[in-house]
Amino acid sequence: MQLQFSCARPPQELIIRDDLFDVLGAGYHTIANIQWSGGSEQFVFLPGARQARVSLSRGVTTRGIGSFFLLGVEHILTGYDHLLFLLALALRGGNLWSLFKIITAFTVAHSITLALAALNIVALPERLVEATIALSIAYVAAENLFMRQAVSHRWAVAFVFGLMHGFGFSSVLRELGLPKQGLLWALLNFNLGVEAGQAVAVLLAVPLLIWLRGFRWEARAVVAMSVAVLVVGLALFVDRVFLFSA
């Protein structure tokens, strides 16, 4: 949707409020890209941050590019497929050092492809990306069930599949049509938000998994959770390969 307004004289300040969440739901987002002769500003409206004030004369906004940080946090925390992949990796991730290598490999990998895709350097079909992300969930869950030495190479698995997850993250930014000077900062803040959200998820999950290892039935619990994740991953893969609609 594009809106065009005519002003009697050059505006000095804009106050913009977005209440479309009330009609379209909390999952809806409005991304503003304001350009004028003195510069440009890009920011995201969120249900808890519906209003922005932009001073065109000074190039100052009350929101700014930092709002993309919150969008990144939201994207990872509501992206159940990415969280399932992380859970599957951590279920048999080994000790804390092994977990650190796994999370670091995943972070580096998806940061690389997120940047490449958001900057339109590399592009892959969305169906391929989404199907591979689903397959990555099923594969790691299957490793948990059938490979006793999965921990030894799990960081490499996290890196390889993390590359594809980065393409999945990039879909949010690629659809915005931001100018290059705004896209770089939006990309940085969005990625930092993704990392922050990922850190929150890991910090919540890892202590629970460590606590679980203190019980005799820990192995059975890991098997049960891995079976559940495997079923979900395969269901997502079938859905995205055969029922996917762009």
C-alpha positions as CSV (number, residue, x, y, z in Angstrom):
1,M,0.0,0.0,0.0
2,Q,1.3,3.4,-1.0
3,L,0.0,6.7,0.4
4,Q,0.8,10.1,-1.1
5,F,0.2,13.4,0.6
6,S,0.5,16.9,-0.7
7,C,1.6,19.7,1.7
8,A,1.0,23.4,1.3
9,R,4.6,24.0,2.2
10,P,7.7,21.9,3.0
11,P,7.1,20.0,6.2
12,Q,9.5,20.4,9.1
13,E,8.3,17.5,11.2
14,L,6.3,14.4,10.6
15,I,4.3,12.5,13.2
16,I,3.2,9.1,12.0
17,R,1.0,6.6,13.8
18,D,0.1,3.1,12.7
19,D,-2.9,1.4,14.2
20,L,-3.4,-1.3,11.5
21,F,-2.5,-3.9,14.1
22,D,-6.0,-3.5,15.5
23,V,-7.4,-4.7,12.2
24,L,-4.8,-7.0,10.8
25,G,-3.4,-8.5,14.0
26,A,-0.1,-8.4,15.9
27,G,1.7,-10.3,13.2
28,Y,1.3,-7.4,10.7
29,H,4.2,-4.9,10.3
30,T,4.5,-1.6,8.7
31,I,7.9,-0.6,7.5
32,A,8.4,3.1,6.9
33,N,10.9,4.4,4.4
34,I,10.9,8.2,4.5
35,Q,13.1,10.0,2.0
36,W,13.6,13.8,1.6
37,S,16.2,16.1,0.1
38,G,18.3,16.1,3.3
39,G,18.4,12.4,3.9
40,S,16.2,9.3,4.7
41,E,15.0,7.3,7.6
42,Q,13.8,3.7,7.9
43,F,12.0,2.1,10.8
44,V,9.4,-0.5,11.8
45,F,6.1,0.0,13.5
46,L,5.4,-2.6,16.2
47,P,2.2,-3.2,18.3
48,G,4.0,-1.7,21.3
49,A,5.6,1.2,19.4
50,R,3.0,2.6,17.0
51,Q,4.1,6.2,16.7
52,A,7.2,7.9,15.2
53,R,8.3,11.5,15.0
54,V,10.7,12.6,12.3
55,S,12.3,16.0,12.2
56,L,13.1,16.6,8.5
57,S,15.0,19.8,9.2
58,R,17.5,18.1,11.6
59,G,17.3,14.5,10.2
60,V,16.3,13.1,13.7
61,T,13.7,10.5,14.4
62,T,12.3,9.2,17.7
63,R,12.5,5.6,16.4
64,G,15.3,5.3,13.9
65,I,17.0,2.3,12.4
66,G,17.3,0.6,15.8
67,S,13.7,-0.5,15.5
68,F,15.0,-3.2,13.1
69,F,16.7,-4.7,16.2
70,L,13.3,-5.4,17.7
71,L,12.1,-6.9,14.4
72,G,15.1,-9.3,14.5
73,V,14.3,-10.3,18.1
74,E,10.7,-10.9,17.2
75,H,11.6,-12.8,14.0
76,I,13.7,-15.4,15.7
77,L,11.5,-15.8,18.8
78,T,8.4,-16.4,16.7
79,G,10.3,-18.5,14.1
80,Y,9.4,-21.9,15.4
81,D,11.3,-23.7,12.7
82,H,14.6,-21.9,13.6
83,L,14.0,-22.6,17.3
84,L,13.2,-26.3,16.6
85,F,16.6,-26.5,14.8
86,L,18.4,-25.0,17.7
87,L,16.6,-27.3,20.1
88,A,17.5,-30.4,18.0
89,L,21.1,-29.3,17.9
90,A,21.3,-28.8,21.7
91,L,19.5,-32.0,22.7
92,R,22.8,-34.0,22.1
93,G,25.1,-31.1,21.9
94,G,27.6,-32.4,24.5
95,N,29.3,-30.2,27.1
96,L,29.2,-26.4,27.3
97,W,32.3,-26.1,25.0
98,S,30.6,-28.2,22.3
99,L,27.4,-26.2,22.6
100,F,29.4,-23.0,22.3
101,K,31.0,-24.2,19.0
102,I,27.6,-25.3,17.7
103,I,25.9,-22.0,18.4
104,T,28.9,-20.0,17.1
105,A,29.0,-22.0,13.9
106,F,25.2,-21.5,13.4
107,T,25.6,-17.7,14.1
108,V,28.5,-17.2,11.7
109,A,26.8,-19.2,8.9
110,H,23.4,-17.5,9.0
111,S,25.0,-14.0,9.4
112,I,27.0,-14.6,6.1
113,T,24.0,-15.6,4.0
114,L,21.7,-13.1,5.7
115,A,24.0,-10.3,4.5
116,L,24.5,-11.9,1.0
117,A,20.8,-12.3,0.4
118,A,19.6,-9.0,1.9
119,L,22.1,-7.1,-0.3
120,N,20.9,-9.1,-3.3
121,I,24.3,-10.6,-3.9
122,V,23.0,-14.2,-3.8
123,A,19.3,-15.2,-4.2
124,L,17.7,-18.7,-3.9
125,P,14.2,-19.8,-4.5
126,E,12.0,-19.4,-1.4
127,R,10.6,-22.9,-1.8
128,L,14.1,-24.4,-1.8
129,V,15.1,-22.3,1.3
130,E,12.0,-23.2,3.3
131,A,12.1,-26.9,2.4
132,T,15.8,-27.2,3.3
133,I,15.2,-25.5,6.6
134,A,12.5,-28.1,7.4
135,L,14.9,-30.8,6.2
136,S,17.6,-29.5,8.5
137,I,15.3,-29.9,11.5
138,A,14.5,-33.5,10.6
139,Y,18.1,-34.4,9.8
140,V,19.5,-33.2,13.2
141,A,16.6,-35.0,15.0
142,A,17.5,-38.2,13.1
143,E,21.1,-37.8,14.1
144,N,20.0,-37.6,17.7
145,L,18.3,-41.0,17.3
146,F,20.7,-43.0,15.1
147,M,24.2,-41.5,15.4
148,R,26.0,-42.0,18.7
149,Q,29.0,-39.8,17.6
150,A,26.8,-36.9,16.4
151,V,28.4,-34.4,18.8
152,S,31.9,-34.7,17.2
153,H,30.8,-33.0,13.9
154,R,27.7,-31.2,15.1
155,W,29.3,-27.8,14.7
156,A,29.8,-28.5,11.0
157,V,26.2,-29.5,10.6
158,A,25.1,-26.3,12.4
159,F,27.3,-24.3,10.0
160,V,26.1,-26.0,6.8
161,F,22.4,-25.8,7.6
162,G,22.9,-22.4,9.2
163,L,23.8,-21.0,5.8
164,M,20.3,-21.9,4.6
165,H,18.6,-20.5,7.7
166,G,20.3,-17.2,6.9
167,F,18.5,-17.1,3.6
168,G,15.3,-17.7,5.5
169,F,16.0,-14.7,7.9
170,S,16.8,-12.5,4.9
171,S,13.2,-12.7,3.5
172,V,12.1,-10.0,5.9
173,L,14.6,-7.4,4.7
174,R,14.6,-8.3,1.0
175,E,10.9,-7.5,0.8
176,L,11.3,-4.0,2.2
177,G,12.9,-2.3,-0.8
178,L,15.1,-0.2,1.4
179,P,17.7,2.1,-0.2
180,K,21.3,0.9,0.1
181,Q,22.3,3.5,2.6
182,G,19.5,2.4,4.9
183,L,19.7,-1.3,4.2
184,L,23.2,-1.7,5.6
185,W,22.2,-0.3,9.0
186,A,18.9,-2.1,8.9
187,L,20.8,-5.4,8.2
188,L,23.2,-4.8,11.0
189,N,20.5,-4.1,13.6
190,F,18.2,-6.8,12.4
191,N,21.0,-9.4,12.6
192,L,21.9,-8.1,16.1
193,G,18.3,-8.6,17.1
194,V,18.3,-12.1,15.7
195,E,21.4,-12.9,17.7
196,A,19.9,-11.4,20.9
197,G,16.7,-13.4,20.5
198,Q,18.8,-16.5,19.8
199,A,20.8,-15.9,22.9
200,V,17.6,-15.7,25.0
201,A,16.4,-19.0,23.6
202,V,19.7,-20.7,24.2
203,L,20.0,-19.3,27.7
204,L,16.5,-20.7,28.5
205,A,17.0,-24.1,26.9
206,V,20.5,-25.0,28.0
207,P,20.0,-24.9,31.8
208,L,16.9,-27.1,31.4
209,L,18.9,-29.6,29.3
210,I,21.7,-29.7,31.8
211,W,19.2,-30.2,34.6
212,L,17.7,-33.0,32.6
213,R,21.0,-34.9,32.5
214,G,20.8,-35.4,36.3
215,F,18.0,-37.9,35.8
216,R,18.3,-41.6,34.8
217,W,15.5,-41.2,32.3
218,E,17.3,-38.4,30.5
219,A,18.2,-40.6,27.5
220,R,14.6,-41.6,27.0
221,A,13.5,-38.0,27.2
222,V,16.0,-37.0,24.5
223,V,14.7,-39.8,22.3
224,A,11.1,-38.8,22.8
225,M,11.8,-35.1,22.1
226,S,13.9,-36.0,19.1
227,V,11.1,-38.2,17.7
228,A,8.7,-35.3,18.1
229,V,11.0,-32.9,16.4
230,L,11.7,-35.4,13.6
231,V,8.0,-35.8,12.9
232,V,7.4,-32.0,12.9
233,G,10.5,-31.5,10.6
234,L,9.2,-34.1,8.1
235,A,5.7,-32.7,8.1
236,L,7.1,-29.2,7.4
237,F,9.3,-30.6,4.6
238,V,6.3,-32.3,2.9
239,D,4.2,-29.2,3.4
240,R,6.9,-26.9,1.9
241,V,7.7,-29.1,-1.0
242,F,4.3,-30.1,-2.1
243,L,1.9,-27.6,-0.7
244,F,4.1,-24.4,-0.7
245,S,2.5,-21.3,-2.3
246,A,4.4,-18.1,-2.8
